[in-house]
Amino acid sequence: MYWLSLRLDCQSSPDFLFVKSGDYIVIKEEESIRSSLSKKTESYWFGKVISCIGGARDPKAWTLFQVMNIDSGEITIINADRVEMILKTSNL
């Protein structure tokens, strides 16, 4: 049992599980949006979460986020797994 508890302790929860409205987050750019001629580098952008959308099975488990791009002001909906990290949490 010791090795099982050690293994569970080493696994960290994904950041998107802790995102809430008002948070500033880092978002990984989708591969299909990037140019096919560009190098295989990671591309990121910063956004502010407007709202969190739950899944059909568990409405409290976020699957989508409505996010505002802080550089352009564009509002879009992203999949939760594109969240790389939380930069600043909201005080709500």
N, C-alpha and C positions, 0 to 999 in steps of 0.2 A: 504493500500500500504506500510505502514511503516514496517509491519512484513515481507513482501516479500523482501524488500530491505535488511533488517537485515539478513534474511535467506541466501540470495545470498552473502552477505559480509562474513558470517561465513564459507561458503564452499570455500576451497582452491583448486586451480587448481593442477592437478597431475604434478609432476616434469618432466615427460617425454615430456610434451608439450614445455618445454624450453631447451631441450637438443640440442646441436649442435656439429658438428664434432670438435674433439680435446678435448672435455670435459672428465673429469674423473668422473665416476659414480659408485654407489653401486648397485649391481644387486642381486635380490633374486634368489636363486637356485630353479630350477624346482623340484616339488615334485616327479616326476617319476624317477629322477636321484638319489635321496637319497635312501639309503638302507631301506628296509621295516622293518628291525630289529631296526633301530635307533629310538630314542625318537622323539617326535613331537616338535623339536626345529627348529627355523628359521636358515637357512644357507645362507650366503651372500659371494660374491666375488667382487673384484674391477676390473674395466675395463676402457679402453680408447676408446672413440667412434671414429671409422675410417670414417664411413659414415652413413647418415640418409636416410631411404627409405620411401617415401610417399605412401599413400594408393591410391586405384584405383579411389575413389570418389573425394578425395582432395589430390593432390600430395604434398601439403605443410603441411599436417597433418601427422607427423611421425607415422608409424605403426611398423616399424622394424629398428633395428640398427645393423650395423656391428661393432663388438666390439673386442678389443684385451684384453685378460686376462693379467693383469700386472704381475701376479706371474709366469705363465707358458709360456706366449707368444702365446698361442692358439688363433686363430681368429675364431669367431663364429657369427652367426646372432641370435639375440634375439628379442622377442616381446617387444614392447615399454612398456607395462604394468608391466614388470619385473623390471623396473628402480625404485629403492627405493628413491634415492636422488642424487643430483649433488654434488660431493665433491669439484671440482675445474673447473671453466669454462675456456674455451680457450680464448685467446686474439685475435682471428680472427675477 
